[in-house]
Amino acid sequence: MDFVAFVTLVLLAQYLYFCAMTGKARDEFGIKAPATTGNDVFERTLRVQLNTLEQLFVTLPAMWLCAHYFSSTFAGIMGLVFFAGRVLYRKAYIADPSTRTTGMMMGFLANIVLLICATLSVIF
């Protein structure tokens, strides 16, 4: 479970980095709070942050349930797949949102696998 705890910290650090990059973009492009529009790059950066938050709501509990009922090593690896997917997603989405598919699918599939493993392990 130490591995899963470590991966949890890595995912939270990644999210905090995305938050900081959103704040930096807000400042760089002169988007005054509470505005959330006004520059395409800022809006993409914000969407990455918000989408990551939405995904973490599934990833973290699914990873811990998978770790507890199935395998902590496997759960941690899936958490790292999610992390890598978010890195790719952010880079692609900010450059050109139409190229985000690979990163998005990596994170989405990691979540699906975590949920399936956790669910089957709880049931059986």
N, C-alpha and C positions, 0 to 999 in steps of 0.2 A: 504493500500500500504506500510505501515511501515514494515509489516511482510515480504513482498516480498523484500523490500530494505535490511532488515536484512539477509534474506536467500541469497541474492546476495552477500553480504559481506562475509558470511560464505563460499560460493562456491569459491569466489576469494581467501580467506584465505587458503582454502584447496588446491587450485591450487598453491599458493605460497609455501606451505609446500611441495608439490610434487616437485616443482622446487628445493627447498633447499635439499631435499633428493637425487635428481639427482646429484646435485653438490657434496654432501657428498660422494655418491657412486663413482663419478668420481675421487675424491681425494683418497678414501679408496682403490680403485682398480688400481690406477695409470694410468687412462685413460687421456692422455694429449689432450687438445683441439687442433684442431677441431675434433679429432677422436670420433666416436660414436660406435665403436666396440672394442672388446678385452676382455670382461668379460661378461659372461651370466647374472649375477645378475645386473651389471650396465646396460646392454642393456634392460633388463626387466623393470628396474626402469625408464629409459629414455622413453620406450614405454608407460608406465603408464602416465607419464607426457604429452607426445605428444598426446596420445589418449584422455586424459582428456581435453586438449586444443581443440581438434577437436570437442568433444562433447559439450563443453561450447559454441561454436559458434552457436549451435542450442538451447541449454538449456536456456541461458539468454534471448535472444529476445522472444523465445516462452513463457517463464515464464511471462515476462512483458506484452506481448500481451494477454495472458490468464488472467492475473490479471486485466488488463484494461477492457477487453470486456466480461469476464465471471465471475471470482471470485478471489479476491486476496488471500483469505484464501486457497482455493483449489490450486491455483498456487504455493503458498508458501509451501504447504504440498508436492506437486509433486517435488518441488525443493529440499526438504529435503529427499525425496525418492531417487532422483538422487544422492545427497550427500552420503547417506548410501550405495548406490550401488557402488559408487566410492571407498569407504572405503573397502568394500568387494572385489571389483575388484583388488585393489592394493595389498591387502594381498595375495589373491589367485594367481595373475599373477606373483608376485615376487617369491612365493614359487614353483609354478608349473603352467605354462601358460594354461595347459589343464583343470585346475579347475576354470577358470575365469568366466564361463558361468553365474552363479547366479548374480554376481555383474554387469556384462555386461548387462544382460537382465533387471535388475532393472532400470539402467540408461536409456537404450534404450526405455523401455516401458514408463517410466516417460516422456521422450521427445515426444514419439508418442502421449500420452494422452494430453500433453500440446499443441502440434500442432493441434490435432483434436479439442479440446475445443476452442482454439483461432480461428481457421479457421471457425468453425460452428458459433461461436458468432459474428464474423465479417460479415459473409454472411447473417445471419438471425438476 
